[in-house]
Amino acid sequence: MTATIRENATFTQVVRFEVAPEKQEALIAAIVAEVERWVRFRPGFVSSTFHASLDGRHVLNYAQWESEEAFRGFTRDPEGERLSAAIKAAGPEAGPDGTAFRVVRSIAGTSR
Amino acid sequence: MTATIRENATFTQVVRFEVAPEKQEALIAAIVAEVERWVRFRPGFVSSTFHASLDGRHVLNYAQWESEEAFRGFTRDPEGERLSAAIKAAGPEAGPDGTAFRVVRSIAGTSR
């Protein structure tokens, strides 16, 4: 399975967590469950890709939205309280720490 | 133009910088020039996608490699000294701060 990074015009929110290695998998599972339950049905949601650091201590959610307005709408959804509660219950040491980006350039390799 | 996030088996290196807003564009340009000159021709390089934070203060390079071994080979390439020099000349306030990840799950929206 693959996801696509759309260049330009797309709003990218990178959300990071620090976590104890023994809780990394459960933290991802908790957020995935909420994204599948309601976030993915929000207008303008493009994709959310979950990353587990190889050292076990970080989780990164690379989320793309059609626009900043779509993202802001998500953050105002009352269901967000359950997402926050699920994250809190999973017990990260830090985060969510989100930063909003725009994709400015993508360079592909020569081997594919 | 789009780039693809390949799930599983792919080694993802997320590299972050903190930067003064007036230097953000030049920092990205400096790294892009090096990636285009030699990094993209390294065996196992999949893609490198550059992100500028909307607040001007962060740069994120989302880089994918076929394997951790391919990435390690890149870090040992003598050309890396010029990449490091180019980054230093662009004057970031912090970074490069790299974290190695594996993609564990990608969820697509319903609107495309």
Backbone of each chain as ProteinMPNN parsed JSONL, in Angstrom:
{"seq_chain_A": "MTATIRENATFTQVVRFEVAPEKQEALIAAIVAEVERWVRFRPGFVSSTFHASLDGRHVLNYAQWESEEAFRGFTRDPEGERLSAAIKAAGPEAGPDGTAFRVVRSIAGTSR", "coords_chain_A": {"N_chain_A": [[0.839, -1.196, 0.0], [0.447, 2.237, -0.709], [0.867, 5.745, -0.054], [0.211, 9.035, -1.148], [2.217, 11.9, -1.508], [1.106, 15.012, -1.923], [2.056, 17.737, -3.854], [2.443, 21.281, -3.341], [-0.308, 23.552, -2.649], [-1.349, 21.786, -0.828], [-1.989, 21.174, 2.563], [0.121, 20.309, 5.086], [0.396, 18.584, 8.046], [2.599, 17.837, 10.499], [2.894, 15.715, 13.097], [4.33, 15.071, 16.155], [5.398, 12.753, 18.671], [6.895, 11.927, 21.791], [7.765, 8.911, 23.312], [7.686, 6.115, 25.561], [9.467, 3.17, 24.665], [8.037, 0.745, 25.063], [5.453, 1.573, 24.891], [5.022, 2.538, 22.403], [3.798, 1.191, 20.181], [1.126, 0.898, 21.08], [0.354, 3.552, 21.339], [0.324, 4.422, 18.678], [-1.672, 2.692, 17.705], [-3.883, 3.646, 19.128], [-4.298, 6.206, 18.081], [-4.654, 5.645, 15.374], [-7.071, 4.247, 15.491], [-8.91, 6.273, 16.103], [-8.586, 7.954, 13.879], [-9.505, 6.283, 11.885], [-12.11, 5.949, 12.734], [-13.379, 8.498, 12.599], [-11.832, 10.773, 11.715], [-10.894, 10.393, 9.109], [-13.128, 10.739, 7.593], [-13.662, 13.373, 7.564], [-14.278, 16.446, 5.787], [-11.984, 17.197, 3.211], [-9.847, 15.803, 4.222], [-6.869, 14.21, 3.381], [-4.765, 12.215, 3.741], [-3.224, 10.158, 6.267], [-0.286, 9.223, 7.679], [1.417, 6.915, 9.548], [4.286, 6.731, 11.525], [6.801, 4.826, 13.082], [9.525, 5.3, 15.134], [12.785, 3.882, 14.737], [14.243, 3.619, 17.017], [12.36, 3.344, 18.91], [11.354, 5.431, 20.408], [9.894, 7.533, 19.376], [6.984, 8.78, 17.714], [5.521, 9.57, 14.665], [3.117, 11.343, 12.945], [2.213, 11.868, 9.745], [0.307, 14.008, 8.223], [-1.972, 14.916, 5.695], [-3.945, 17.51, 4.317], [-6.549, 18.96, 2.327], [-6.544, 21.7, 2.47], [-5.639, 24.483, 4.593], [-7.888, 25.414, 5.848], [-9.547, 23.178, 5.897], [-8.127, 21.581, 7.672], [-8.293, 23.187, 9.981], [-11.011, 23.022, 10.465], [-11.253, 20.346, 11.225], [-9.85, 20.467, 13.669], [-11.678, 21.766, 15.218], [-13.703, 20.031, 15.567], [-16.042, 18.416, 17.648], [-15.529, 15.748, 18.256], [-12.881, 15.632, 18.621], [-12.211, 15.699, 21.272], [-12.373, 13.096, 22.138], [-10.306, 11.963, 20.704], [-8.14, 13.312, 21.851], [-8.362, 12.31, 24.44], [-7.861, 9.613, 24.002], [-5.218, 9.704, 23.201], [-4.032, 10.716, 25.492], [-4.557, 8.633, 27.27], [-2.893, 6.71, 26.25], [-0.465, 7.52, 27.074], [1.904, 9.183, 26.197], [5.229, 10.578, 26.489], [5.78, 13.102, 25.668], [4.112, 15.529, 23.626], [0.967, 15.716, 21.766], [2.989, 17.341, 19.323], [2.644, 19.563, 17.013], [3.385, 20.699, 13.698], [2.828, 22.921, 11.044], [3.154, 22.594, 7.571], [4.118, 23.419, 4.18], [4.586, 21.616, 1.184], [7.44, 22.026, -0.679], [9.184, 21.041, -2.54], [9.949, 18.076, -4.309], [12.12, 15.408, -4.8], [12.952, 12.775, -6.831], [14.504, 9.52, -6.811], [16.817, 7.681, -8.92], [16.544, 5.065, -9.237], [14.195, 3.767, -9.656]], "CA_chain_A": [[0.0, 0.0, 0.0], [1.215, 3.47, -0.735], [0.138, 7.004, 0.074], [0.819, 10.018, -2.029], [2.481, 13.242, -1.03], [0.72, 15.965, -2.961], [2.87, 18.936, -3.766], [1.732, 22.563, -3.426], [-1.736, 23.637, -2.348], [-1.761, 20.864, 0.219], [-1.592, 21.532, 3.917], [0.711, 19.14, 5.733], [0.583, 18.719, 9.476], [3.47, 16.795, 11.03], [2.648, 15.644, 14.539], [5.331, 14.221, 16.778], [5.27, 12.36, 20.071], [7.938, 11.127, 22.42], [7.056, 7.825, 23.987], [8.508, 4.988, 26.015], [9.408, 2.147, 23.62], [7.01, -0.285, 25.289], [4.128, 2.151, 24.63], [4.998, 3.105, 21.038], [2.8, 0.512, 19.349], [-0.217, 1.198, 21.578], [0.05, 4.949, 21.024], [-0.062, 4.455, 17.266], [-2.967, 2.011, 17.563], [-4.938, 4.502, 19.688], [-4.575, 7.305, 17.151], [-5.19, 5.029, 14.159], [-8.475, 3.907, 15.72], [-9.701, 7.51, 15.998], [-8.543, 8.421, 12.482], [-10.401, 5.413, 11.112], [-13.495, 6.114, 13.197], [-14.028, 9.743, 12.178], [-11.02, 11.812, 11.07], [-10.777, 10.156, 7.665], [-14.361, 11.15, 6.919], [-13.751, 14.839, 7.583], [-14.055, 17.047, 4.47], [-10.64, 17.693, 2.942], [-8.783, 14.921, 4.722], [-6.212, 13.504, 2.272], [-4.167, 10.975, 4.238], [-2.491, 10.2, 7.52], [0.664, 8.119, 7.617], [1.994, 6.752, 10.886], [5.682, 6.298, 11.522], [7.396, 4.417, 14.351], [10.982, 5.448, 15.046], [13.487, 2.617, 14.929], [14.732, 3.567, 18.399], [11.199, 3.096, 19.77], [11.053, 6.567, 21.285], [9.161, 8.591, 18.69], [5.903, 8.481, 16.776], [5.275, 10.713, 13.793], [1.948, 11.254, 12.077], [2.359, 12.783, 8.611], [-1.092, 14.139, 7.79], [-2.207, 15.92, 4.661], [-5.301, 18.034, 4.147], [-6.707, 19.722, 1.085], [-6.312, 23.119, 2.736], [-5.537, 24.809, 6.012], [-9.249, 25.545, 6.355], [-10.029, 21.822, 6.193], [-7.467, 21.168, 8.913], [-8.863, 23.943, 11.107], [-12.328, 22.446, 10.725], [-10.988, 19.129, 12.002], [-9.447, 20.782, 15.054], [-12.845, 22.274, 15.949], [-14.72, 18.978, 15.662], [-16.206, 17.962, 19.047], [-14.955, 14.412, 18.428], [-11.475, 15.791, 18.989], [-12.018, 15.417, 22.697], [-12.099, 11.655, 22.308], [-8.946, 11.747, 20.196], [-7.216, 13.776, 22.892], [-8.435, 11.373, 25.566], [-7.2, 8.365, 23.591], [-3.772, 9.962, 23.227], [-3.625, 10.852, 26.892], [-4.603, 7.3, 27.88], [-1.756, 5.923, 25.758], [0.647, 7.932, 27.907], [3.166, 9.651, 25.623], [6.033, 11.409, 27.386], [5.633, 14.462, 25.141], [3.307, 15.63, 22.43], [1.293, 15.985, 20.368], [3.7, 18.556, 18.941], [2.331, 19.666, 15.581], [3.907, 21.808, 12.901], [2.171, 23.013, 9.735], [4.117, 22.777, 6.485], [3.76, 23.229, 2.785], [5.609, 20.894, 0.43], [7.991, 22.962, -1.653], [9.964, 20.391, -3.58], [10.166, 16.651, -4.141], [13.138, 14.909, -5.731], [12.91, 11.311, -6.885], [15.747, 8.843, -7.139], [16.982, 7.215, -10.299], [16.571, 3.613, -9.266], [12.862, 3.151, -9.761]], "C_chain_A": [[0.874, 1.245, 0.0], [0.292, 4.655, -0.504], [0.881, 8.014, -0.781], [1.048, 11.335, -1.314], [2.089, 14.186, -2.163], [1.518, 17.251, -2.777], [2.006, 20.181, -3.955], [0.29, 22.441, -2.935], [-2.208, 22.709, -1.232], [-1.178, 21.295, 1.556], [-1.098, 20.266, 4.613], [0.936, 19.427, 7.206], [1.43, 17.536, 9.958], [3.355, 16.832, 12.55], [3.606, 14.625, 15.15], [5.0, 13.943, 18.246], [6.585, 11.737, 20.522], [7.227, 10.12, 23.295], [8.055, 6.78, 24.495], [8.37, 3.868, 24.986], [8.302, 1.108, 23.818], [5.597, 0.245, 25.055], [3.974, 2.652, 23.195], [3.871, 2.497, 20.197], [1.373, 0.857, 19.77], [-0.621, 2.643, 21.284], [-0.397, 5.07, 19.567], [-1.447, 3.829, 17.075], [-4.12, 2.889, 18.052], [-5.305, 5.616, 18.707], [-5.183, 6.759, 15.856], [-6.686, 4.742, 14.324], [-9.371, 5.136, 15.584], [-9.717, 8.04, 14.562], [-9.491, 7.578, 11.632], [-11.86, 5.628, 11.481], [-14.131, 7.384, 12.645], [-13.131, 10.722, 11.405], [-10.983, 11.635, 9.548], [-12.03, 10.554, 6.885], [-14.562, 12.668, 6.932], [-13.549, 15.375, 6.166], [-12.611, 17.527, 4.343], [-9.517, 16.88, 3.527], [-8.198, 14.143, 3.551], [-5.632, 12.175, 2.75], [-3.436, 11.24, 5.547], [-1.586, 8.978, 7.531], [1.456, 8.078, 8.922], [3.367, 6.111, 10.802], [6.125, 5.967, 12.941], [8.908, 4.56, 14.223], [11.652, 4.117, 15.371], [14.036, 2.489, 16.346], [13.587, 3.398, 19.404], [10.66, 4.31, 20.5], [10.238, 7.69, 20.642], [8.039, 7.995, 17.835], [5.683, 9.741, 15.96], [4.07, 10.423, 12.916], [2.085, 12.332, 11.007], [0.976, 12.891, 7.967], [-1.233, 15.229, 6.733], [-3.686, 16.231, 4.528], [-5.349, 18.839, 2.869], [-6.333, 21.19, 1.281], [-6.161, 23.335, 4.236], [-6.933, 24.919, 6.628], [-9.823, 24.175, 6.731], [-9.416, 21.326, 7.499], [-8.072, 21.883, 10.113], [-10.248, 23.424, 11.464], [-12.221, 21.174, 11.561], [-10.678, 19.454, 13.459], [-10.622, 21.307, 15.888], [-13.932, 21.214, 16.133], [-14.827, 18.495, 17.11], [-15.632, 16.569, 19.305], [-13.486, 14.481, 18.842], [-11.201, 15.517, 20.456], [-11.724, 13.941, 22.936], [-10.722, 11.286, 21.776], [-7.927, 12.15, 21.257], [-7.19, 12.814, 24.075], [-7.716, 10.07, 25.247], [-5.683, 8.529, 23.629], [-3.282, 10.004, 24.674], [-3.567, 9.48, 27.569], [-3.417, 6.44, 27.462], [-0.449, 6.382, 26.399], [1.95, 8.328, 27.226], [3.92, 10.519, 26.632], [5.981, 12.87, 26.958], [4.823, 14.425, 23.864], [1.83, 15.472, 22.739], [1.947, 17.356, 20.147], [3.546, 18.688, 17.427], [2.934, 20.889, 14.925], [3.258, 21.758, 11.52], [3.19, 23.361, 8.661], [3.404, 22.867, 5.136], [4.926, 22.504, 2.123], [6.128, 21.837, -0.649], [8.744, 22.268, -2.782], [10.087, 18.899, -3.294], [11.115, 16.169, -5.225], [13.116, 13.399, -5.681], [14.281, 10.752, -7.252], [15.739, 8.322, -8.558], [16.794, 5.713, -10.412], [15.206, 2.972, -9.363], [12.161, 3.54, -11.03]], "O_chain_A": [[1.921, 1.281, 0.645], [-0.915, 4.572, -0.732], [2.06, 7.837, -1.087], [0.173, 11.825, -0.6], [2.684, 14.151, -3.24], [1.63, 17.775, -1.669], [0.979, 20.145, -4.633], [-0.248, 21.34, -2.826], [-3.333, 22.833, -0.748], [-0.026, 21.72, 1.65], [-1.824, 19.277, 4.711], [1.595, 20.403, 7.564], [1.024, 16.381, 9.836], [3.673, 17.831, 13.196], [3.678, 13.475, 14.717], [4.416, 14.767, 18.949], [7.292, 11.104, 19.738], [6.221, 10.427, 23.935], [9.128, 6.597, 23.921], [7.272, 3.634, 24.48], [7.701, 0.647, 22.848], [4.643, -0.533, 25.023], [2.907, 3.137, 22.818], [3.09, 3.22, 19.579], [0.51, 1.082, 18.922], [-1.789, 2.927, 21.014], [-1.383, 5.743, 19.267], [-2.29, 4.379, 16.365], [-5.203, 2.882, 17.466], [-6.481, 5.93, 18.525], [-6.116, 7.346, 15.308], [-7.471, 4.969, 13.403], [-10.461, 5.054, 15.018], [-10.747, 8.518, 14.087], [-10.193, 8.1, 10.766], [-12.744, 5.503, 10.634], [-15.3, 7.365, 12.259], [-13.621, 11.432, 10.527], [-11.035, 12.611, 8.799], [-11.991, 10.688, 5.662], [-15.532, 13.174, 6.369], [-12.742, 14.829, 5.413], [-12.08, 18.177, 5.243], [-8.348, 17.223, 3.351], [-8.932, 13.492, 2.808], [-5.977, 11.121, 2.215], [-3.085, 12.372, 5.879], [-2.05, 7.844, 7.409], [2.072, 9.061, 9.336], [3.58, 5.109, 10.119], [5.863, 6.719, 13.879], [9.508, 4.003, 13.304], [11.149, 3.332, 16.175], [14.269, 1.379, 16.824], [13.823, 3.318, 20.609], [9.616, 4.229, 21.146], [9.928, 8.686, 21.295], [8.136, 6.882, 17.318], [5.661, 10.847, 16.501], [4.006, 9.399, 12.236], [2.077, 13.528, 11.297], [0.533, 11.985, 7.26], [-0.68, 16.321, 6.867], [-4.547, 15.355, 4.612], [-4.33, 19.335, 2.386], [-5.857, 21.841, 0.351], [-6.513, 22.473, 5.04], [-7.136, 24.56, 7.788], [-10.497, 24.033, 7.751], [-10.1, 20.725, 8.328], [-8.335, 21.262, 11.143], [-10.617, 23.39, 12.638], [-13.002, 20.958, 12.486], [-11.182, 18.798, 14.371], [-10.568, 21.295, 17.118], [-14.953, 21.466, 16.774], [-13.81, 18.195, 17.735], [-15.287, 16.241, 20.44], [-12.924, 13.51, 19.349], [-10.089, 15.146, 20.832], [-10.937, 13.581, 23.812], [-10.05, 10.409, 22.32], [-6.972, 11.42, 21.525], [-6.132, 12.537, 24.641], [-7.047, 9.491, 26.103], [-4.957, 7.62, 24.032], [-2.262, 9.41, 25.024], [-2.65, 9.197, 28.341], [-2.982, 5.559, 28.204], [0.569, 5.701, 26.278], [3.013, 7.858, 27.632], [3.314, 11.12, 27.519], [6.12, 13.771, 27.785], [4.836, 13.444, 23.121], [1.473, 15.126, 23.865], [1.522, 18.372, 20.699], [4.231, 18.011, 16.66], [2.989, 21.969, 15.513], [3.151, 20.696, 10.907], [3.982, 24.291, 8.812], [2.256, 22.451, 4.983], [6.09, 22.738, 2.447], [5.353, 22.379, -1.437], [8.922, 22.84, -3.857], [10.308, 18.506, -2.149], [10.945, 16.475, -6.405], [13.246, 12.805, -4.61], [15.094, 11.408, -7.902], [14.773, 8.501, -9.3], [16.866, 5.142, -11.501], [15.07, 1.763, -9.175], [11.034, 3.107, -11.27]]}, "seq_chain_B": "MTATIRENATFTQVVRFEVAPEKQEALIAAIVAEVERWVRFRPGFVSSTFHASLDGRHVLNYAQWESEEAFRGFTRDPEGERLSAAIKAAGPEAGPDGTAFRVVRSIAGTSR", "coords_chain_B": {"N_chain_B": [[3.26, 17.595, -9.419], [4.06, 14.613, -7.75], [5.131, 12.672, -4.957], [5.839, 9.449, -3.7], [4.906, 7.761, -0.757], [6.308, 4.97, 0.356], [5.174, 2.059, 1.833], [6.147, -0.051, 4.58], [9.195, -1.982, 4.701], [10.635, 0.181, 3.76], [13.027, 2.612, 4.489], [12.783, 5.446, 6.359], [13.95, 8.673, 6.725], [13.617, 11.38, 8.709], [14.409, 14.675, 8.671], [15.038, 17.511, 10.524], [15.18, 21.071, 10.8], [15.748, 24.092, 12.574], [15.215, 27.465, 11.833], [15.871, 30.891, 10.982], [13.2, 32.882, 9.76], [13.837, 34.463, 7.473], [15.858, 33.053, 6.353], [14.899, 30.638, 5.6], [14.088, 29.827, 2.978], [16.531, 29.87, 1.56], [17.996, 27.945, 2.906], [16.617, 25.591, 2.264], [17.032, 25.619, -0.522], [19.794, 25.28, -0.632], [20.167, 22.662, 0.311], [18.597, 21.209, -1.472], [20.073, 21.612, -3.824], [22.364, 20.06, -3.38], [21.229, 17.52, -3.069], [20.224, 17.144, -5.615], [22.576, 17.2, -7.069], [24.137, 14.981, -6.247], [23.063, 13.21, -4.222], [20.668, 12.037, -5.058], [21.476, 10.182, -6.888], [22.585, 8.15, -5.513], [22.789, 4.68, -4.708], [19.73, 3.088, -3.953], [18.37, 5.336, -3.085], [15.226, 6.734, -2.657], [13.342, 8.963, -2.495], [13.203, 12.482, -1.764], [11.639, 14.878, 0.069], [10.898, 18.208, 0.453], [9.929, 20.415, 2.996], [8.501, 23.453, 4.013], [7.877, 25.204, 6.912], [4.841, 26.853, 7.823], [5.093, 28.921, 9.579], [7.57, 29.825, 9.082], [9.817, 29.038, 10.475], [10.835, 26.48, 10.478], [12.308, 23.704, 8.76], [11.728, 20.765, 6.997], [12.941, 17.737, 5.907], [11.792, 15.04, 4.265], [12.857, 12.014, 3.795], [13.241, 9.095, 1.849], [14.544, 5.806, 1.687], [15.638, 2.766, 0.139], [16.493, 0.925, 1.989], [17.888, 0.577, 5.311], [20.581, 0.109, 5.087], [21.221, 1.275, 2.623], [20.826, 3.95, 3.268], [22.828, 4.265, 5.235], [25.077, 3.944, 3.672], [24.985, 6.265, 2.132], [25.491, 8.144, 4.176], [28.134, 7.722, 4.584], [29.376, 8.628, 2.359], [31.953, 10.493, 0.807], [31.218, 12.93, -0.341], [29.431, 13.967, 1.369], [30.591, 15.82, 3.017], [30.526, 18.198, 1.623], [27.821, 18.618, 1.51], [27.285, 19.005, 4.236], [28.772, 21.348, 4.609], [27.384, 23.113, 2.98], [24.943, 23.258, 4.29], [25.774, 24.344, 6.718], [26.668, 26.83, 5.841], [24.288, 27.99, 5.147], [23.229, 28.625, 7.537], [21.414, 27.522, 9.695], [19.508, 27.64, 12.767], [19.288, 25.464, 14.383], [19.911, 21.969, 14.028], [21.163, 19.75, 11.381], [18.623, 17.564, 12.567], [18.061, 14.411, 12.767], [15.803, 11.647, 12.484], [15.182, 8.208, 12.388], [12.714, 6.281, 10.832], [10.114, 3.77, 10.448], [7.457, 3.214, 8.217], [4.309, 2.522, 9.4], [1.614, 2.485, 8.99], [-0.844, 3.654, 6.742], [-3.502, 5.826, 6.134], [-6.095, 6.61, 4.026], [-8.131, 9.346, 2.886], [-11.648, 9.913, 2.197], [-12.391, 11.478, 0.161], [-11.221, 11.471, -2.315]], "CA_chain_B": [[4.224, 16.533, -9.165], [3.82, 13.921, -6.498], [6.082, 11.646, -4.537], [5.108, 8.35, -3.082], [5.366, 7.182, 0.491], [6.211, 3.513, 0.281], [4.941, 1.487, 3.16], [6.955, -1.217, 4.942], [10.473, -2.239, 4.032], [11.333, 1.391, 3.376], [13.666, 3.345, 5.57], [12.438, 6.862, 6.255], [14.729, 9.553, 7.589], [13.009, 12.71, 8.807], [15.464, 15.587, 9.121], [14.45, 18.798, 10.865], [16.021, 22.224, 11.084], [15.145, 25.363, 12.987], [15.856, 28.471, 10.994], [15.225, 32.205, 10.958], [12.312, 32.913, 8.591], [14.466, 35.048, 6.291], [16.837, 32.104, 5.807], [14.252, 29.354, 5.339], [14.125, 29.481, 1.549], [17.919, 29.612, 1.147], [18.41, 26.657, 3.48], [16.044, 24.539, 1.418], [17.707, 25.647, -1.824], [21.157, 24.738, -0.478], [20.097, 21.206, 0.437], [18.082, 20.699, -2.75], [21.168, 21.606, -4.812], [23.226, 18.905, -3.119], [20.472, 16.291, -3.371], [20.16, 17.011, -7.076], [23.928, 16.997, -7.608], [24.693, 13.645, -6.025], [22.357, 12.279, -3.333], [19.629, 11.294, -5.776], [22.091, 9.122, -7.684], [23.068, 7.103, -4.614], [21.978, 3.453, -4.766], [18.708, 2.915, -2.93], [17.652, 6.573, -2.778], [13.86, 6.696, -3.206], [12.875, 10.331, -2.713], [13.444, 13.471, -0.717], [10.59, 15.891, -0.084], [11.239, 19.341, 1.307], [8.774, 21.096, 3.576], [8.722, 24.732, 4.688], [6.784, 25.445, 7.863], [4.088, 28.075, 7.525], [5.576, 29.989, 10.457], [8.889, 30.235, 8.594], [10.89, 28.711, 11.411], [11.252, 25.082, 10.415], [12.444, 23.015, 7.478], [11.684, 19.319, 7.203], [13.244, 16.909, 4.743], [11.242, 13.694, 4.438], [13.66, 11.245, 2.827], [13.039, 7.643, 1.892], [15.591, 4.953, 1.117], [15.195, 1.369, -0.014], [16.871, 0.154, 3.166], [18.781, 1.292, 6.218], [21.938, -0.029, 4.557], [21.387, 2.301, 1.587], [20.986, 5.232, 3.96], [24.146, 4.292, 5.885], [26.057, 4.163, 2.613], [24.924, 7.708, 1.85], [26.131, 8.933, 5.243], [29.587, 7.524, 4.524], [29.902, 9.159, 1.096], [32.797, 11.679, 1.042], [30.522, 14.151, -0.782], [28.663, 14.465, 2.502], [31.255, 16.995, 3.598], [30.022, 19.399, 0.937], [26.441, 18.821, 1.981], [27.365, 19.603, 5.575], [29.264, 22.717, 4.458], [26.3, 23.91, 2.391], [23.975, 23.481, 5.362], [26.377, 25.269, 7.682], [26.708, 28.157, 5.222], [22.923, 28.536, 5.12], [23.022, 29.182, 8.868], [20.242, 27.171, 10.513], [19.688, 27.851, 14.203], [19.449, 24.127, 14.957], [19.81, 20.899, 13.04], [20.137, 18.742, 11.123], [18.189, 16.661, 13.618], [17.455, 13.323, 12.0], [15.221, 10.491, 13.163], [14.892, 7.104, 11.462], [11.397, 5.704, 11.052], [9.479, 2.891, 9.476], [6.039, 3.522, 8.039], [3.56, 1.37, 9.905], [0.211, 2.494, 8.573], [-1.299, 4.838, 6.033], [-4.964, 5.853, 6.019], [-6.498, 7.605, 3.032], [-9.434, 9.962, 3.06], [-12.739, 9.393, 1.371], [-12.813, 12.513, -0.782], [-10.475, 11.491, -3.574]], "C_chain_B": [[3.92, 15.895, -7.817], [4.978, 12.983, -6.201], [5.285, 10.601, -3.793], [5.741, 7.957, -1.762], [5.215, 5.676, 0.346], [6.111, 2.947, 1.689], [5.8, 0.236, 3.348], [8.295, -1.208, 4.211], [11.244, -0.989, 3.634], [11.849, 2.107, 4.618], [13.394, 4.83, 5.367], [13.255, 7.669, 7.243], [14.069, 10.933, 7.553], [14.038, 13.644, 9.438], [14.857, 16.966, 9.325], [15.52, 19.853, 11.128], [15.148, 23.315, 11.692], [15.932, 26.445, 12.277], [15.138, 29.822, 11.16], [14.388, 32.299, 9.685], [12.975, 33.475, 7.329], [15.51, 34.129, 5.654], [16.202, 30.78, 5.379], [14.395, 28.923, 3.887], [15.536, 29.115, 1.099], [18.431, 28.287, 1.702], [17.877, 25.508, 2.634], [16.779, 24.477, 0.076], [19.096, 25.027, -1.738], [21.133, 23.216, -0.419], [19.604, 20.577, -0.865], [19.203, 20.603, -3.783], [22.077, 20.396, -4.625], [22.5, 17.591, -3.432], [20.412, 16.072, -4.877], [21.534, 16.684, -7.673], [24.405, 15.571, -7.424], [23.83, 12.69, -5.193], [21.36, 11.424, -4.111], [20.178, 10.162, -6.646], [22.665, 7.996, -6.825], [22.192, 5.859, -4.772], [20.965, 3.417, -3.62], [18.0, 4.188, -2.508], [16.282, 6.523, -3.442], [13.366, 8.103, -3.509], [13.21, 11.199, -1.513], [12.437, 14.596, -0.949], [10.803, 16.986, 0.962], [9.993, 20.12, 1.698], [9.221, 22.376, 4.268], [7.573, 24.967, 5.653], [6.131, 26.791, 7.56], [4.518, 29.234, 8.416], [6.991, 30.44, 10.083], [10.072, 29.696, 9.369], [11.406, 27.276, 11.356], [11.401, 24.638, 8.956], [12.455, 21.53, 7.795], [11.953, 18.63, 5.872], [12.774, 15.491, 5.046], [11.897, 12.82, 3.369], [13.414, 9.756, 2.972], [14.142, 6.921, 1.121], [15.049, 3.535, 1.038], [15.456, 0.563, 1.25], [17.739, 1.017, 4.071], [20.221, 1.231, 5.7], [22.211, 1.027, 3.479], [21.599, 3.671, 2.222], [22.374, 5.329, 4.594], [25.248, 4.522, 4.847], [26.131, 5.636, 2.229], [25.675, 8.505, 2.913], [27.649, 8.772, 5.233], [30.201, 8.092, 3.256], [30.73, 10.422, 1.359], [32.145, 12.988, 0.598], [29.699, 14.759, 0.351], [29.287, 15.689, 3.148], [30.765, 18.281, 2.93], [28.568, 19.689, 1.31], [26.448, 19.501, 3.349], [27.808, 21.062, 5.499], [28.168, 23.629, 3.918], [25.239, 24.241, 3.442], [24.514, 24.516, 6.348], [26.367, 26.7, 7.134], [25.328, 28.821, 5.206], [22.474, 28.994, 6.51], [21.757, 28.82, 9.604], [20.544, 27.422, 11.988], [19.867, 26.527, 14.94], [19.252, 23.092, 13.858], [21.065, 20.814, 12.196], [19.9, 17.816, 12.32], [17.407, 15.542, 12.931], [16.934, 12.194, 12.868], [14.834, 9.457, 12.109], [13.569, 6.446, 11.829], [11.108, 4.576, 10.063], [8.015, 3.302, 9.417], [5.248, 2.303, 8.477], [2.122, 1.327, 9.41], [-0.11, 3.773, 7.822], [-2.796, 4.735, 5.818], [-5.335, 6.963, 5.046], [-7.884, 8.14, 3.346], [-10.447, 9.4, 2.087], [-13.079, 10.329, 0.216], [-12.018, 12.523, -2.076], [-10.614, 10.194, -4.319]], "O_chain_B": [[3.563, 16.583, -6.861], [5.706, 12.562, -7.101], [4.18, 10.862, -3.316], [6.961, 7.833, -1.658], [4.099, 5.172, 0.226], [6.862, 3.313, 2.593], [6.135, -0.447, 2.381], [8.476, -0.498, 3.221], [12.395, -1.088, 3.211], [11.177, 2.182, 5.647], [13.735, 5.397, 4.329], [13.257, 7.391, 8.443], [13.978, 11.566, 6.501], [14.478, 13.443, 10.57], [14.239, 17.524, 8.418], [16.612, 19.556, 11.614], [13.968, 23.443, 11.366], [17.152, 26.36, 12.135], [13.941, 29.867, 11.444], [14.827, 31.839, 8.63], [12.695, 33.002, 6.228], [15.987, 34.394, 4.551], [16.888, 29.902, 4.855], [14.777, 27.788, 3.603], [15.72, 28.16, 0.343], [19.206, 27.59, 1.047], [18.605, 24.564, 2.326], [17.109, 23.391, -0.4], [19.528, 24.331, -2.657], [21.976, 22.554, -1.025], [20.12, 19.55, -1.307], [19.279, 19.629, -4.531], [22.508, 19.781, -5.6], [23.09, 16.667, -3.991], [20.535, 14.944, -5.354], [21.627, 15.968, -8.671], [25.011, 14.998, -8.33], [23.856, 11.482, -5.429], [21.226, 10.228, -3.853], [19.428, 9.291, -7.085], [23.172, 7.005, -7.351], [20.98, 5.977, -4.952], [21.305, 3.684, -2.468], [17.113, 4.139, -1.655], [16.182, 6.296, -4.648], [13.01, 8.407, -4.648], [13.462, 10.714, -0.41], [12.389, 15.189, -2.027], [10.876, 16.732, 2.165], [9.137, 20.438, 0.873], [10.199, 22.382, 5.016], [6.411, 24.932, 5.249], [6.782, 27.731, 7.105], [4.332, 30.396, 8.057], [7.539, 31.345, 10.712], [11.217, 29.881, 8.957], [12.311, 26.907, 12.105], [10.716, 25.128, 8.058], [13.108, 21.09, 8.742], [11.299, 18.894, 4.862], [13.28, 14.83, 5.952], [11.536, 12.879, 2.194], [13.383, 9.224, 4.082], [14.598, 7.364, 0.067], [14.133, 3.155, 1.767], [14.721, -0.379, 1.55], [18.257, 2.053, 3.653], [20.984, 2.184, 5.856], [23.298, 1.603, 3.428], [22.439, 4.452, 1.777], [23.024, 6.37, 4.498], [26.23, 5.213, 5.118], [27.216, 6.18, 2.025], [26.413, 9.435, 2.587], [28.366, 9.592, 5.806], [31.419, 8.045, 3.087], [30.268, 11.326, 2.056], [32.49, 14.05, 1.116], [29.317, 15.928, 0.292], [28.59, 16.501, 3.756], [30.61, 19.314, 3.582], [28.149, 20.842, 1.41], [25.706, 20.455, 3.583], [27.294, 21.912, 6.226], [28.039, 24.777, 4.344], [24.707, 25.35, 3.481], [23.806, 25.437, 6.756], [26.094, 27.654, 7.863], [25.214, 30.046, 5.246], [21.455, 29.673, 6.642], [21.071, 29.711, 10.103], [21.703, 27.415, 12.402], [20.512, 26.47, 15.987], [18.523, 23.315, 12.891], [21.933, 21.684, 12.271], [20.832, 17.358, 12.98], [16.244, 15.711, 12.565], [17.552, 11.83, 13.868], [14.24, 9.783, 11.081], [13.334, 6.097, 12.986], [11.745, 4.443, 9.018], [7.416, 3.685, 10.423], [5.478, 1.193, 7.996], [1.486, 0.273, 9.409], [0.31, 4.856, 8.228], [-3.305, 3.704, 5.38], [-4.937, 8.114, 5.221], [-8.698, 7.474, 3.986], [-10.143, 8.532, 1.268], [-13.942, 10.023, -0.607], [-12.117, 13.47, -2.857], [-10.048, 10.04, -5.401]]}, "name": "protein", "num_of_chains": 2, "seq": "MTATIRENATFTQVVRFEVAPEKQEALIAAIVAEVERWVRFRPGFVSSTFHASLDGRHVLNYAQWESEEAFRGFTRDPEGERLSAAIKAAGPEAGPDGTAFRVVRSIAGTSRMTATIRENATFTQVVRFEVAPEKQEALIAAIVAEVERWVRFRPGFVSSTFHASLDGRHVLNYAQWESEEAFRGFTRDPEGERLSAAIKAAGPEAGPDGTAFRVVRSIAGTSR"}
